């Protein structure tokens, strides 16, 4: 009996893997015939016919009519309609919470920002999130999942964030306990920079599906998501790639994580905000602004040519560049994409980053690695939250549909 149960479990796992491979093939390659799928995935035509029949019956894929097959024979095409299923993405970024509804391609259907969050309003914000997500699900029956992107280091086995610099109140929120079973659709939680990496991997047409990719998030915190051979690097507790808490100055500014001179103390929006308040003349009204508004005001003034603002943006960019050198040496990705609020400084920031990296990195690595700014139409963390759920949809279809 034990052997039979183990065999049944193994068979179910193989079946789920094959369903997932078919969905991912259709997602990445578009309309394909059964014969084309069988050849690409090295599965038998009989197996493809059986699996796709169940996927069609469950409404996950559909036939599209005749397409041209091999040797000019006509075949029936299959497709995954990426517009008929919707995903909610929720971005938690300390003082900023955003909620978006997306299709499976990451196209935003709606996007909203909740009122600015403060340490003493976190519980109220959680209540608003519950209410708003329930309203969205009630009004849109095509929503099949919720993805959440939260600040790191995120302890995935516990469901909470270990450190949230500049707003420690978020540490008391266990995202899995708070939201995991609160809705009629499944909820998936991921660290924000890793979610951003998934967003580019799935939604960015400039990114190849086999590319080793690093998404470098620089906003209210500094984070990193790395995809190698199609998979996220997570680490033992889910706290890998926390570049924001790598020290760049052992005699530097203390950080809430307990370390000294952490990167995020020099180029995150709270760090930029503190610089502006301390300096006092570049953005005189900075003390009454949010972190995000203060940073954006600085970038706008720099774009207008203000010498002090330009100097400060270039100083921030050098720290961003130090982070890129660490990414080079630690992970050797093919492509680094810089995103979130600080990326809005644009080419002025990127040019200084490239100069800094060229000066401080191994030449062969520099010339073989591209560094660009994110071009996603929606913020990579909120669309990345959706990408987390899309990934689960593609990898574990039986969670969403009766396809056994």
C-alpha positions in Angstrom: 0.0 0.0 0.0 2.8 2.4 0.8 4.4 1.7 -2.5 1.1 2.3 -4.4 0.6 5.6 -2.5 4.2 6.7 -3.3 3.7 5.6 -7.0 0.5 7.6 -7.2 2.2 10.7 -5.7 5.1 10.3 -8.2 2.7 10.0 -11.1 0.7 13.1 -10.0 4.0 15.0 -9.8 5.0 14.0 -13.3 1.5 14.9 -14.6 1.7 18.3 -13.0 5.1 18.9 -14.3 4.0 18.1 -17.9 0.9 20.3 -17.6 3.2 23.1 -16.4 5.7 22.6 -19.2 2.8 22.8 -21.8 1.4 26.0 -20.3 4.9 27.6 -20.1 5.6 26.6 -23.7 2.3 28.3 -24.9 3.0 31.3 -22.7 6.5 31.9 -24.1 6.0 30.7 -27.7 2.4 31.5 -28.5 0.0 29.4 -30.6 1.4 25.9 -31.2 0.1 22.6 -32.5 0.1 19.5 -30.4 2.8 18.1 -32.6 5.0 21.2 -32.1 4.5 21.0 -28.4 5.3 17.3 -28.3 8.6 17.9 -30.3 9.6 20.9 -28.2 9.0 19.1 -24.8 10.1 15.6 -25.9 6.7 14.1 -24.9 4.7 11.6 -26.9 1.8 12.8 -29.0 -0.5 10.6 -26.9 0.6 12.2 -23.7 0.1 15.7 -25.3 -3.4 14.8 -26.5 -4.4 13.5 -23.1 -3.0 16.5 -21.1 -4.3 19.2 -23.5 -7.7 17.6 -23.5 -8.0 18.1 -19.7 -6.6 21.7 -20.0 -9.2 22.5 -22.7 -12.0 21.0 -20.6 -10.9 23.1 -17.6 -10.9 26.2 -19.7 -7.1 26.9 -19.3 -6.3 26.7 -23.0 -8.3 26.7 -26.2 -8.1 25.6 -29.8 -7.6 28.4 -32.3 -8.4 26.6 -35.6 -6.1 25.5 -38.4 -2.4 26.4 -38.5 0.4 25.3 -40.8 2.2 22.2 -39.4 5.2 20.3 -40.6 5.4 19.3 -44.3 2.6 21.8 -45.1 0.1 19.7 -43.2 -2.7 21.5 -41.4 -2.8 21.3 -37.6 -5.1 22.6 -35.0 -3.5 25.4 -32.9 -3.6 25.7 -29.2 -3.2 28.8 -27.1 -3.3 30.1 -23.6 -5.5 33.2 -23.6 -3.5 35.6 -21.4 -6.3 38.1 -21.3 -9.0 36.0 -19.8 -7.3 35.5 -16.5 -6.6 38.4 -14.1 -4.1 38.7 -11.3 -4.0 41.2 -8.4 -0.5 42.5 -7.5 0.1 44.3 -4.2 3.3 46.2 -3.5 4.4 47.0 0.0 7.1 49.6 0.1 7.1 50.9 3.7 5.1 54.2 3.3 3.7 53.3 -0.1 1.3 50.5 -0.9 0.0 50.0 -4.4 -2.6 47.6 -5.7 -2.9 46.7 -9.4 -5.0 44.3 -11.5 -3.1 42.7 -14.4 -3.6 40.2 -17.1 -1.2 37.3 -17.5 1.1 39.4 -19.7 1.6 42.0 -17.0 -0.6 44.6 -18.8 -2.2 46.8 -16.1 -5.9 47.0 -16.1 -6.1 49.2 -13.0 -3.5 50.7 -10.6 -4.0 52.6 -7.4 -1.9 53.9 -4.5 -3.3 53.7 -0.9 -2.9 56.7 1.4 0.6 57.2 2.7 1.5 54.7 5.4 3.1 55.7 8.7 4.3 53.5 11.6 1.1 54.1 13.5 -1.2 53.5 10.6 0.1 50.1 9.5 -2.8 48.2 11.1 -5.3 50.6 9.4 -3.6 50.0 6.1 -4.0 46.2 6.5 -7.7 46.7 7.0 -7.9 48.9 3.9 -6.0 46.2 1.9 -8.4 43.5 3.0 -11.4 45.6 2.0 -10.0 46.7 -1.3 -8.9 43.2 -2.4 -12.3 41.8 -1.5 -14.0 44.5 -3.6 -11.8 43.8 -6.6 -12.4 40.0 -6.4 -16.1 40.5 -6.0 -16.4 42.7 -9.1 -14.0 40.7 -11.3 -14.7 37.0 -11.5 -11.7 36.4 -13.8 -9.3 37.2 -10.9 -7.6 33.8 -10.1 -4.8 34.8 -7.7 -3.1 37.5 -5.6 0.6 38.2 -5.6 2.3 40.3 -2.9 5.7 41.9 -3.1 7.1 42.8 0.4 10.4 44.4 1.6 13.3 42.1 2.3 14.9 40.3 3.9 11.7 38.2 3.7 11.7 35.0 5.8 9.6 32.9 3.5 9.2 30.0 6.0 7.8 32.4 8.6 5.9 34.8 6.4 7.4 38.0 7.7 10.1 40.5 7.0 13.1 40.4 9.3 14.1 44.1 8.9 12.3 47.0 7.4 14.6 50.0 7.6 13.0 53.3 8.5 9.6 51.7 9.3 10.1 48.7 11.6 6.4 48.5 12.3 6.0 46.3 9.2 8.0 43.6 11.1 4.9 42.7 13.2 2.8 41.9 10.1 3.0 38.2 9.1 1.8 38.4 5.5 0.9 34.8 5.2 -1.2 34.8 8.4 -2.7 38.2 7.6 -3.7 37.6 4.0 -2.9 34.0 3.0 -6.4 32.5 3.5 -8.5 35.7 3.6 -9.8 35.5 0.0 -11.5 33.0 -2.4 -8.3 32.9 -4.5 -4.8 31.9 -3.5 -2.2 34.4 -2.2 1.5 34.2 -2.9 4.1 36.4 -1.2 7.7 37.2 -2.4 10.5 39.6 -1.6 10.0 42.8 -3.7 13.2 42.8 -5.7 12.8 39.1 -6.6 9.2 39.9 -7.6 10.7 42.7 -9.8 13.1 40.2 -11.4 10.1 37.9 -12.2 8.3 40.9 -13.8 11.1 41.5 -16.2 11.6 37.8 -16.9 7.9 37.4 -17.8 6.8 40.8 -19.0 9.8 42.6 -20.5 10.1 42.0 -24.2 13.8 43.0 -24.1 14.7 40.1 -21.7 15.4 36.7 -23.2 13.8 33.7 -21.5 17.2 32.0 -21.0 18.9 35.2 -19.7 20.7 35.4 -16.3 19.1 38.5 -14.9 19.5 40.7 -11.9 16.8 43.3 -10.9 18.3 46.0 -8.7 15.6 47.7 -6.8 16.4 51.2 -5.4 13.4 52.8 -3.8 12.4 53.1 -0.1 14.8 50.2 0.3 17.5 48.7 -1.8 17.1 45.1 -2.9 18.2 42.6 -5.5 16.5 39.7 -7.3 18.6 37.3 -9.4 17.3 34.8 -11.9 19.8 32.1 -13.0 18.8 29.5 -15.5 15.1 30.5 -15.2 15.0 30.2 -11.4 15.2 32.8 -8.6 18.1 32.6 -6.1 16.3 32.4 -2.7 18.8 31.1 -0.1 18.2 29.0 3.0 15.6 31.3 4.7 14.6 33.1 1.6 16.9 36.0 2.5 19.5 35.7 -0.3 20.6 38.6 -2.5 20.0 41.3 0.2 22.4 43.7 -1.4 20.9 46.7 0.5 22.5 45.3 3.7 26.0 44.7 2.3 28.4 47.2 3.9 30.2 49.6 1.6 31.7 51.5 4.5 32.8 49.7 7.7 33.1 53.0 9.4 29.8 54.4 8.0 26.3 55.1 9.0 24.6 52.6 11.3 21.7 50.6 9.8 18.5 49.2 11.4 19.7 45.7 10.5 22.6 45.9 13.0 25.3 46.4 10.3 27.4 49.5 9.6 27.6 51.4 6.3 24.9 49.4 4.5 24.3 50.4 0.8 20.7 51.4 1.4 21.9 54.1 3.9 23.4 56.0 0.9 21.1 55.7 -2.1 17.5 54.7 -1.0 14.8 57.3 -0.9 14.9 57.6 2.9 18.6 58.2 2.6 18.2 60.8 -0.1 15.5 62.5 1.9 17.7 62.7 4.9 20.5 64.2 2.8 18.1 66.8 1.4 16.9 67.8 4.9 20.5 68.0 6.2 21.7 70.0 3.3 18.7 72.3 3.4 19.1 74.4 0.3 18.6 72.1 -2.7 15.0 71.3 -1.8 14.1 73.7 1.0 10.7 72.2 1.6 12.0 68.6 1.8 11.2 68.3 5.5 7.5 68.3 4.9 7.6 65.9 1.9 7.4 62.1 1.8 10.6 60.2 0.9 9.3 59.6 -2.6 8.3 63.2 -3.3 11.6 64.6 -2.0 13.6 62.3 -4.2 11.5 63.1 -7.3 11.8 66.8 -6.5 15.6 66.4 -6.5 15.6 64.5 -9.8 13.4 67.2 -11.4 15.7 70.0 -10.2 18.7 68.1 -11.5 17.1 67.7 -14.9 16.6 71.5 -15.0 20.3 71.9 -14.6 20.6 73.0 -11.0 24.3 72.4 -10.2 23.8 71.4 -6.5 21.1 68.9 -7.5 23.2 67.5 -10.3 26.1 67.0 -7.9 23.9 65.2 -5.4 22.3 62.9 -8.0 25.8 62.0 -9.3 26.9 61.2 -5.7 23.9 59.0 -5.2 24.6 57.3 -8.6 28.1 56.4 -7.5 26.7 54.5 -4.6 24.3 52.7 -7.0 27.4 51.9 -9.1 29.2 50.4 -6.1 26.2 48.1 -5.7 26.5 47.1 -9.4 30.1 46.1 -8.9 29.0 43.9 -6.0 26.4 42.3 -8.2 29.0 41.7 -10.9 31.4 40.0 -8.5 28.7 38.1 -6.5 26.4 36.8 -9.3 27.9 37.6 -12.7 24.5 38.2 -14.4 24.2 38.9 -18.1 21.9 41.9 -17.5 21.3 44.2 -14.6 18.1 46.2 -14.6 17.9 49.2 -12.3 14.3 50.0 -11.2 12.0 51.7 -8.7 12.0 55.4 -7.7 15.7 56.2 -7.9 15.8 54.9 -11.5 13.6 57.9 -12.3 16.7 60.0 -12.2 17.2 58.7 -15.7 20.3 58.9 -17.9 22.1 61.2 -15.5 22.1 58.4 -13.0 22.8 55.7 -15.4 25.8 57.4 -17.0 27.4 57.9 -13.7 26.7 54.3 -12.7 28.3 53.1 -15.9 31.4 55.3 -15.3 31.7 54.1 -11.7 31.3 50.4 -12.7 33.8 50.7 -15.5 36.4 52.2 -13.2 35.9 49.6 -10.4 35.1 46.3 -12.2 37.0 43.6 -14.1 37.1 44.7 -17.7 35.9 41.4 -19.2 32.9 41.3 -16.9 32.0 45.0 -17.6 32.1 44.5 -21.3 29.9 41.4 -21.2 27.2 42.8 -18.8 24.5 45.2 -19.8 23.2 47.7 -17.2 19.9 49.4 -18.1 17.0 51.2 -16.5 13.7 49.5 -16.2 11.2 50.2 -19.0 8.2 48.4 -17.7 5.0 50.5 -18.0 4.1 49.7 -14.4 6.4 49.8 -11.4 8.3 46.5 -11.4 7.5 45.7 -7.8 3.7 45.9 -8.2 3.8 44.2 -11.6 6.3 41.8 -10.1 3.8 41.0 -7.4 1.5 39.9 -10.2 4.4 38.0 -11.8 4.8 36.0 -8.6 1.2 34.8 -9.0 1.5 34.3 -12.8 4.6 32.1 -12.1 2.5 30.0 -9.7 -0.3 29.8 -12.3 2.1 28.4 -14.9 4.0 26.1 -12.6 1.1 24.6 -10.6 -2.1 24.7 -12.7 -3.8 22.1 -10.4 -3.9 24.7 -7.7 -6.2 26.8 -9.8 -8.2 24.3 -11.9 -9.4 20.7 -11.7 -7.1 19.3 -14.4 -6.4 15.8 -12.9 
